[in-house]
Amino acid sequence: MNKEPITVTGLEKLKKELSFLKEMKRPEIVSAISEARSHGDLKENAEYHAAKEQQAHNEGRIQEIEDLIARANVIDVKNLKNEGKVIFGSTVYLIDLDNNEKLHYKIVGKDEANLKEKLIYFQSPIGKGLIGKNKSEMVTVKTPSGEKNFEIIEVKYV
């Protein structure tokens, strides 16, 4: 069983989602199946089939989250001494040297990654390119859209 790195925040989000799926969504789906079953012939009952499909999806996600939690290797960077090195869970402040744009990303696990929230997967091209680098270092990253050049301005462990 491979351990999967995850931040404290990421683990809390997974636990909340699991609780919601088990305590709220599951009973809601069971009720919808029961209601649809009461309408008679199940062969041609679209509501029944939709509810059963929703149930399968919900149970699959519950199993997926339980597996992730069981394999979680929780990394809390707040407890680590910050020496300006980019590590899993750190927030990196950068300048894109190609367009002078200021950026910041938090390096996270697969299930936490969300580019809109500036959360990038540590195995993504940019994540891999930044991990292990230090504050004030210049970094060139090969991405699917071409090479990107960054300067690391600040690294925070928050």
N, C-alpha and C positions, 0 to 999 in steps of 0.2 A: 504494500500500500504506500504510494508516494505521498509524502507530505506536500501540501499546497500552501505557499506563503500567503498570508492575508493580514491586513491591518486590523486594529482593534475596531475601527469604525465599520470596516467591511464585514467583520464577523457579527457585529450588532445588527447591521442591516439584514444579513441572512437570517438571523434568529427572529427578527421581527416579521420578515416575509414568511418564514416557516410557521410561526404562530398564527398569522393571518390565514394562511392556506388551510391549516388544520382546524382552527377554531371558528372561522367565519365562512370561508369559501366551501369547505367540505360539506358542512351541514346544509348550506344553500343549494349545492348541487344535488345532494340526496333528496332534498325537498322537491327540487325541480323534476327529478326522475320519478319520484312518487306521484307527483301531480300529473306528469305525462302518462304514466302507467295507468292512471285512473281513466284516461280518455279512450281506453279500449285497445284495439288491434295494434300490436307493437310493430308489425312488419311495415306498415305504411305510416307510422307515427314519427314525423320529422322532429317534433319537440323531444321525444324520447331519445332518438338517435343523437341529436345535438347535445343533450344533457349527458349522455353516456360518453360522448367524445370529449366533452369538457371535463368529465370526471377522470378520464384516462390521462388527459393533459395535466390536470391538477395533481393527481397521484404521482405522475412521472416527475413533476417539479419538486414535490415533497421528497421523493427518494433522492433526487439530485442534490438538494440542499442538505439533507441528512448526511449524505456521503461527503459533501464538501466540508461540513462541520467536523465530521469524524477525522478527516485528513488535514484539518487546518493546522498550520504552523503560525500562530499569532505572533506578529512582530510589532512591538511597541517602541517606536523610535524615540519617544519622549524619555525613555529610560537610558538611552545611549548618549555617550559623550560626543558632541558635535565637533568634528575636526574638519569640517568643510568638504567631506567626501560624500558623493552621491551614492546612496544605498537604497535598498527597498524601503518604502514608506517615507522617504524624505521628499520635501518639496523643493524643486529646483527652479531658480529664477534665471532666465536666459535673455540674451539679445540675439535675435536672428541676424547674423552678419550680412545676409543677402539683401535684407530690406530694412534693417535697423529697428525691427519691431521687438518690443519687450514681451516676453512670454513667461508663463510659469506652469509647471506640471508637478503633480504628485505621482510618484512611482508606486504602483499598486499591483494586486493580483488580477488574474483573468476575469473573475466575476465582478470585480469592483470597477474595472476599466470603463470610462465614459468620457469620450473626448470633449463633449459639451461642458462637462464639469471639470475639465482639465486634469482628469485622472487617466494616466496612461499605463498600459500593461508593461511590466518589467521585461517581457520577452518581445515586445514590439521593436521595430528598428530604432526608434528614438530612445526607448527605454534601455535597450541593450547598449546603445551608443553612449548613454549618459552614466550608467552604473559604473562605479569605480573611479570616475573622474573627480577632480577637485575644483573648488572655488577658484576663479580667475583663469581656468584652463580653457583653451580653444578646442572645440570638438567638431569633427566632420562626421556626419551620419549619412549612410546610404539608405534612402527610402525608395519605395516604389515610384515616387514622382521625381526622383533624382537626388543628387547630393544636397544636404543642408549643412550650413556652417553656423555654429553657435559659439557664444562666449558665456561661460557660467559666471553669473554675477554673485549669486548667493545660494547657499544650501541651508535649508532649515529643517529641523527635526521636530515637527509639530503634529 
